[in-house]
C-alpha cells in the first residue's frame, strides 16, 4: 500500500476563487458554503477528508466577502465508508466535492486570505449531468476540487510552473502565483468504451480531465473519471486567418493538438497541414484556465510557432511539450522526412527560444514512417515515444509505438542495445493485437507520480474507427517502460 498524504485543493489563482465567491454572494446573500478535500488512490483506497465551512454576505448592494471557519473536520475512512457517506464510488472514479492527489507539504492556516495550506481555498468543479455516451454527449458526474499544492517536479527558472501532458509534474511558481495541477483519479472498467479520437492529448487541470484530438477547430472534452466525456466547445470558432494565409490553403482540420501547463497558462500547440505535405505550421493557443465557468476563461490565438516548407527536410506537425530537469519547456515534433525534431521554448512566450536557436534531431528512419513524438522524464532519463509505420488506413493501419531513451533531453536517444534512434533503432512497446489495430499517435505523460500513455487504435470490430485507450506504465529494473492494463477495453 502506498503512503497516503492529505491532498488539499488549491484554486488556479486566488483572484478566480474570490470571483466565484463574489458571484455566489451577489446572487444568494447571505451565502454559506462547505468545501471538502480528500485523498486516496485506486490501489490504496483509503480516504482522508478535510471540510471547512465558509460564508459571505451582501450589504446594501455591496458585496462583502467574509470568510470564517465555522466548522473544520478531518476524518479518515475506507473507500467503502466514503461511498456510503458521499455517494462516491470506491475506486474514486467520481466524487461530488473532493480531488485526489498528493501534496508535498502539510496543511496550515491561511495567510492574508490565501486559503488553506498556503495556496488558496477550494476550486469549484465542473457542473454536469450524469450519464451520456463516450463520444462527448454525456456529462460530468460531479465537480472535482481544485489543483493540489504540489505533485513532484522541480521549479524552473524564475519559479516557472511546469505541468503538462508529458511534463513529469510541476512546481508552484515563485510567490505561489501558479499552483501545480496535481493528480486526477484513475478509474478502471471492464466495459468497452467507444471514445472516438485520433492523436489524443490529455491533461488533468485540477478539476477534471480535458481531452483534445485531431479534428475541426480543436474541440475540448471533459471528464472526471476518464470513462464518460462531455463536449466543452472548441478553442477556435473558425480556422485562424494567419494559418490559411501562411499555408496558402485552408486545412480541412487542425491536427494533433498537445496540451500543457506552464507560466500560469494552458498551452495548446497544434498543426495545420495537408496529407502527404510538409507545407505545415505549428500554432499556439493559450488560456489561463480550463474552467468555462471562470471569468478568466478565454483562448488567445498566439499565432505561428514553427513553420516548414517544401524546401525543408522536416515536417512541422505532431507537436508535444516536455520539460527538462531545470523546468525549461521544449517542443518536439516531426513526421516522415528527416524525422523527429526538438526546439527549446521561451517559457514566457511559448515561442522558440532566442537563447537556444538550435533545431535538434532526435530520431529518424531515413525518410521513412516515424511521427507522433512525445517525451517524458524518469530517474535521470528522457524517454522518446514515437509511432512507426502507417496510420489512417482503418483496419489496414500498421502503426506501432516505439520508445528510446537518453540522459539529456537533446539526445542522443538509443534502444536497449545502444543503437541510435537516428538510425531507426527503438524498442517496440505496443503493436496490433486482436481488435486493437495500429496503436499509436499517442502522448506519454506524467501526472503526479503516475505515468500514462494516451493513444488511439483502430477498432477491428467497428470498421477501423479510431478510438481512445489509456494505459498506465511503470519501469522495469533496467528503467525501461512497461505498459500496464488499459483502464478500459
Secondary structure, DSSP 8 states (H G I E B T S, - for coil): --------EE-S-HHHHHHHHHHHHHHSSSEEEEEEEEE--SSS-EEEEEEEEEEEEEETTEEE-------EEEEEEEHHHHHHHH---TT-S--SS------SS-----STT--GGGT-S--------S---TTTBS--SS----EES--S----GGG--EEETTS------GGG-S-----------SS----B-SS-EEEE-SSSEEEE-SSTTTEEEEESSSSS-EEEEES-SS--HHHHHHHTS--SS-EEEEEEEETTEEEEEEEE--TT---EEEEEEEES-S-TTSTT---EEEEEEEEE-TTSSS---S-EEEE-TT--EEEEE-EEET-EEEEEB-TTTSSB-SS----EEEE--TEEEEEEEEEEEETTEEEEEEEES--SSGGG---EEEEEEESSTT---B-TT--BGGGT--EEEE--BTTEEEEEEEEEEEETTEEEEEEEEEEGGGTTEEEEEEEEEEE-TTS-EEEEEES--
